[in-house]
Amino acid sequence: MNLNIEMQKLKELAREAADKIEKYEHVRIISHNDADGLTSAGIICQALMRKGIHFHVSIVPRLDKSVVDMVKETASDGDLVLFCDMGSGQSDIISEIKQDIVVLDHHVPVGETPAKVFVNPHLVGIDGAMHISGSGVTFFVAMEMEPANVDLAGLAIAGAVGDKQLFNTLNGHILEEAVNAEVVSVKKGLKVGDGDLAKVLEYTPEPYLDITGDSEKIEQFLDFLGISGNIEDLNPDHTKSLTSAIALKLAKNASPEAVDAAIGDLYILNKEIVHNVYDLVAILNTCGKAEKGGMGLSICMKDKTHLEEAIDMTISHQISIVENIKKGMDMVKQGNSIGYLIGEDMESTGMIASTFVRYVNPEMPFIAVNQVEGLVKVSARGTRALVEKGLDLSFALREAAKLVGGEGGGHNVASGASIPPGTAEQFIAKVDEIVAEQLPKQGKAE
């Protein structure tokens, strides 16, 4: 099967979803709280507004029974219930909803879906972890509703960047459409937000360098290069010097994909109120984590009311992420096939896991376990290279969580779980065992 056929099949599913959606006067939307979920909600809300269809949106951190109960209480009999960037792995839970359901998602499907229309790249042979995000799927549906919705492509690009996806195949197609419509511009450089270079290097957790969070080392580094000022104002020679120096730093330990993620094509979102894609992703992830999904969604819908507050909140959040990564690195332990840490009341465990596997030791996946208020949350991250060797963190976390009475799942390369208090060691041991089977040649690094 080639990409054109796969994409055509996905567009046919998107057409079915568009036809279904347009039959309703009111849509009850549930979307995830990360950058991909918020951009998905931003795309579908604007597409609905343009059709004169009313909607009620909730942004949630996970899809569980409490969310389904909320939908039952708040959706009218004649509503359509629409899930964005979630719903593929929770078929049994959402089957309790009596209204018609449409799911627009990119996670691996589990079980028999109760959705009347289910738009998911995995159904047509495309890996949703790498090649199209939830916002990309939602963008396909928006385009079937109205071709003028191409101006929403910048949000789909941001969602894919937020999920650290590749920009060939389907994301590449969306990017091409966006560039042709002058919705997105592409330039070469360091893949970080705009602002004063020294400050951005200090508080930006990605790329994570040996100077990140250390103002003195950053000053020495930039003095050596003879570069200062705002990133967006650097001339091509200074941009080249900066990216070359950072590439050398990353080459010591980082995975090849981390180098690709740090340097190369930078996307400028011409139609959004935040033009730099990395700034927008950081703002949306911060809003989600701070339980201010409405603020994130309003920014996706081009409302500047809370933008300054969101930017300030994001910078503070990123500073705390860098501090937490540094603390987390001191707590790292190693199993036979995984790196891991078990902590309490930690922030940014997903970022700690990503940083470790991308910038410190790309040879093994990383599991971060965090106990918060009687709940134990788990974030797991791998690399594309490990996935190619057989790693499937979604399976590993789902099986290990089930063993200890919890729930887990997600993507093969990035996954999460919730487990009961007191089960962390048993859970880690099971994940280690499963990953060892998936990556039989992985041994304990010396």
Residue pairs with C-beta under 8 A, 6 or more apart in sequence:
1 125
3 169
3 170
6 121
6 124
6 125
6 126
7 170
7 173
9 123
9 124
10 119
10 121
10 124
10 126
10 132
10 137
10 140
10 170
11 140
11 144
13 117
13 118
13 119
13 120
13 123
13 124
14 119
14 137
14 140
14 141
14 143
14 144
15 144
16 117
16 119
17 102
17 104
17 117
17 119
17 141
17 144
18 141
18 144
18 145
20 80
20 100
20 102
20 116
20 117
21 27
21 48
21 53
21 80
21 82
21 102
21 141
21 145
22 51
22 53
22 145
23 80
24 53
24 78
24 79
24 80
25 53
25 54
25 78
26 53
26 54
26 55
26 56
26 76
26 78
26 79
26 80
27 48
27 53
27 54
27 55
27 56
27 79
27 80
27 81
27 82
28 55
28 56
28 71
28 74
28 75
28 79
28 80
28 81
28 82
28 99
29 41
29 44
29 45
29 55
29 56
29 57
29 58
29 82
29 84
30 57
30 58
30 60
30 63
30 67
30 71
30 81
30 82
30 83
30 84
30 86
30 87
31 37
31 38
31 40
31 41
31 44
31 57
31 58
31 59
31 60
31 83
31 84
31 85
31 86
31 134
32 38
32 40
32 59
32 60
32 61
32 84
32 85
32 86
32 134
32 288
33 59
33 60
33 61
33 287
33 288
33 289
33 291
33 293
33 296
34 85
34 162
34 163
34 284
34 285
34 288
35 158
35 159
35 161
35 162
35 163
35 280
35 281
35 284
35 285
35 288
36 85
36 133
36 134
36 135
36 159
36 160
36 162
36 163
37 59
37 84
37 85
37 86
37 134
37 288
38 59
38 284
38 287
38 288
38 293
38 296
38 297
38 300
39 133
39 135
39 155
39 156
39 158
39 159
39 162
39 284
39 300
40 84
40 85
40 104
40 133
40 134
40 135
40 137
40 138
40 159
41 57
41 59
41 84
41 297
41 300
42 135
42 152
42 155
42 297
42 300
42 301
43 135
43 138
43 139
43 142
43 149
43 152
43 155
43 156
43 300
44 55
44 82
44 84
44 104
44 138
44 141
44 142
45 55
45 57
45 297
45 300
45 301
46 142
46 149
46 152
46 301
47 141
47 142
47 145
47 146
47 149
47 152
48 54
48 55
50 145
50 146
50 148
50 149
51 145
51 146
56 74
56 75
57 297
58 67
58 70
58 74
58 293
59 288
59 293
59 294
59 296
59 297
60 67
60 86
60 293
61 288
62 86
62 418
63 83
63 86
63 87
63 90
63 93
63 94
64 90
64 93
64 407
65 93
68 93
68 94
68 96
68 97
71 81
71 97
72 96
72 97
72 98
75 81
75 97
75 99
77 98
77 99
78 99
79 99
80 99
80 100
80 101
80 102
81 97
81 99
81 100
81 101
81 102
82 101
82 102
82 103
82 104
83 94
83 101
83 102
83 103
83 104
83 105
83 115
84 104
84 105
84 134
84 138
85 104
85 105
85 106
85 107
85 133
85 134
85 135
85 138
85 159
86 105
86 107
86 134
87 94
87 101
87 103
87 105
87 113
87 115
88 103
88 105
88 106
88 107
88 108
88 109
88 110
88 113
88 118
88 120
88 122
89 107
89 108
89 109
89 110
89 111
89 409
89 410
90 110
91 109
91 110
91 111
91 112
91 113
91 114
92 111
94 101
94 103
94 114
94 115
95 114
97 114
100 116
101 114
101 115
101 116
102 115
102 116
102 117
102 118
102 119
103 113
103 115
103 117
103 118
103 119
103 120
104 119
104 134
104 137
104 138
104 141
105 119
105 120
105 128
105 134
105 137
106 120
106 121
106 122
106 128
106 129
106 132
106 133
106 134
106 136
106 137
107 120
107 128
107 409
107 410
107 411
108 122
108 128
108 129
108 394
108 409
108 411
108 412
109 118
109 120
109 122
109 123
110 409
119 137
119 140
119 141
120 128
120 137
121 127
121 128
121 131
121 132
121 137
121 170
122 128
126 132
126 169
126 170
128 137
128 411
129 165
129 387
129 411
129 412
129 413
129 414
130 165
130 166
130 384
130 413
131 165
131 166
131 168
131 169
131 170
131 171
132 160
132 165
132 169
132 170
132 171
132 174
133 156
133 159
133 160
133 162
133 163
133 165
133 171
134 159
134 163
135 155
135 156
135 158
135 159
135 160
136 156
136 159
136 160
136 170
136 171
136 174
138 156
139 149
139 152
139 153
139 155
139 156
139 174
142 149
142 152
143 149
143 150
150 177
150 178
150 181
150 183
151 181
151 183
151 271
152 271
153 174
153 175
153 177
153 178
153 181
153 183
153 184
154 178
154 183
154 184
154 267
154 269
154 270
154 271
154 272
154 277
155 269
155 272
155 300
156 174
156 178
157 171
157 174
157 175
157 178
157 184
157 267
157 269
157 277
158 267
158 269
158 272
158 277
158 280
158 281
158 284
160 167
160 171
160 174
161 267
161 277
161 278
161 281
162 281
162 284
162 285
163 414
164 261
164 354
164 414
165 171
166 172
166 384
167 175
167 265
175 184
175 186
175 267
178 184
179 185
179 186
182 270
183 269
183 270
183 271
184 267
184 268
184 269
184 270
185 267
185 268
185 270
186 265
186 266
186 267
186 268
187 265
187 266
187 268
188 239
188 243
188 264
188 265
188 266
189 231
189 234
189 239
189 243
189 263
189 266
190 231
190 239
190 242
190 243
190 246
190 262
190 263
190 266
191 207
191 261
191 262
191 263
191 264
191 266
191 278
192 200
192 201
192 204
192 206
192 207
192 231
192 278
193 200
193 204
193 231
193 276
193 278
193 279
193 282
194 200
194 230
194 231
194 232
194 275
194 276
194 279
195 230
195 231
196 229
196 230
196 231
197 222
197 227
197 228
197 229
197 230
197 231
197 234
197 242
198 215
198 218
198 219
198 222
198 228
200 231
201 209
201 211
201 212
201 218
201 221
201 222
202 212
202 213
202 214
202 215
202 218
202 322
203 213
203 315
203 318
203 319
203 322
204 212
204 318
204 322
205 212
205 318
205 321
205 322
205 325
205 348
205 351
205 355
206 261
206 262
206 354
206 355
206 358
207 246
207 250
207 254
207 258
207 261
207 262
207 359
208 325
208 355
208 358
208 359
209 246
209 249
209 250
210 217
210 249
210 252
211 217
211 218
211 221
211 249
212 322
212 325
213 322
213 323
213 326
221 245
222 228
225 238
225 241
225 242
225 245
226 241
227 234
227 238
227 241
227 242
232 276
234 242
243 263
246 262
246 263
247 259
247 262
247 263
250 258
250 259
250 262
250 359
251 259
253 359
253 360
253 361
253 362
254 262
254 358
254 359
254 362
255 357
255 358
255 359
255 362
255 383
255 385
256 385
257 358
257 383
257 384
257 385
258 358
258 359
258 362
261 358
266 276
266 277
266 278
267 277
268 275
268 276
268 277
269 275
269 276
269 277
269 280
272 280
272 300
272 302
273 299
273 302
273 303
273 304
273 307
274 280
274 283
274 299
274 307
279 311
279 314
280 299
282 314
282 318
283 296
283 299
283 310
283 311
283 314
284 296
284 299
284 300
286 310
286 313
286 314
286 317
286 318
287 293
287 295
287 296
287 299
287 310
287 313
288 296
289 317
289 347
290 313
290 317
292 310
292 313
295 306
295 309
295 310
296 310
298 305
298 306
299 306
299 307
299 310
320 347
320 348
321 347
321 348
321 351
324 346
324 347
324 348
324 351
324 352
325 348
325 351
325 352
325 355
327 346
328 341
328 343
328 346
328 349
328 352
328 355
328 356
328 368
329 352
329 356
329 360
331 341
331 342
331 343
332 339
332 340
332 341
332 356
333 339
333 340
333 341
333 342
334 340
334 364
334 444
334 445
335 428
335 429
335 432
335 444
336 432
336 436
336 442
336 443
336 444
337 364
337 365
337 432
337 435
337 436
337 439
337 442
337 443
338 364
338 365
338 366
338 367
338 428
338 431
338 432
338 435
339 356
339 357
339 361
339 364
339 365
339 366
339 367
340 366
340 367
340 368
340 369
340 428
340 431
340 432
341 352
341 367
341 368
341 369
342 369
342 371
342 424
342 425
342 428
343 349
343 368
343 369
343 370
343 371
344 370
344 371
344 372
345 370
345 371
345 372
346 352
346 368
346 370
349 368
349 369
349 370
349 377
349 378
349 379
350 368
350 379
350 381
350 414
350 416
352 366
352 368
352 379
353 366
353 367
353 368
353 379
353 380
353 381
354 381
354 414
356 366
356 381
357 364
357 365
357 366
357 381
357 382
357 383
358 381
358 383
361 445
362 383
362 385
362 386
363 442
363 445
364 386
364 435
364 439
364 442
364 445
365 380
365 381
365 382
365 383
365 386
365 391
365 393
365 435
366 380
366 381
366 382
367 378
367 379
367 380
367 428
367 431
368 378
368 379
368 380
369 376
369 377
369 378
369 419
369 424
369 427
369 428
370 376
370 377
370 378
370 379
371 377
371 421
371 424
374 421
375 418
375 421
376 406
376 418
376 419
376 420
376 421
376 423
376 424
377 416
377 417
377 418
378 397
378 401
378 408
378 416
378 417
378 418
378 419
378 427
379 416
380 393
380 396
380 397
380 410
380 414
380 415
380 416
380 417
380 431
381 393
381 413
381 414
382 391
382 393
382 412
382 413
382 414
383 413
384 413
386 413
386 439
387 412
387 413
389 438
389 439
389 441
389 442
390 438
390 439
390 440
391 412
391 413
391 435
391 438
391 439
392 412
392 438
393 410
393 411
393 412
393 413
393 414
393 415
393 435
394 408
394 409
394 410
394 411
394 412
394 415
395 412
395 434
395 438
396 415
396 431
396 434
396 435
396 438
397 408
397 409
397 410
397 415
397 416
397 417
397 431
398 407
398 408
398 409
398 415
398 417
399 408
399 430
399 434
400 408
400 417
400 427
400 428
400 430
400 431
400 434
401 407
401 408
401 417
401 418
401 419
401 427
402 408
403 426
403 427
403 430
404 419
404 420
404 423
404 426
404 427
404 430
405 419
405 420
405 423
406 417
406 418
406 419
406 420
406 423
406 427
407 417
407 418
408 415
408 416
408 417
408 418
408 419
409 415
409 416
409 417
410 416
417 427
419 427
435 442
436 442
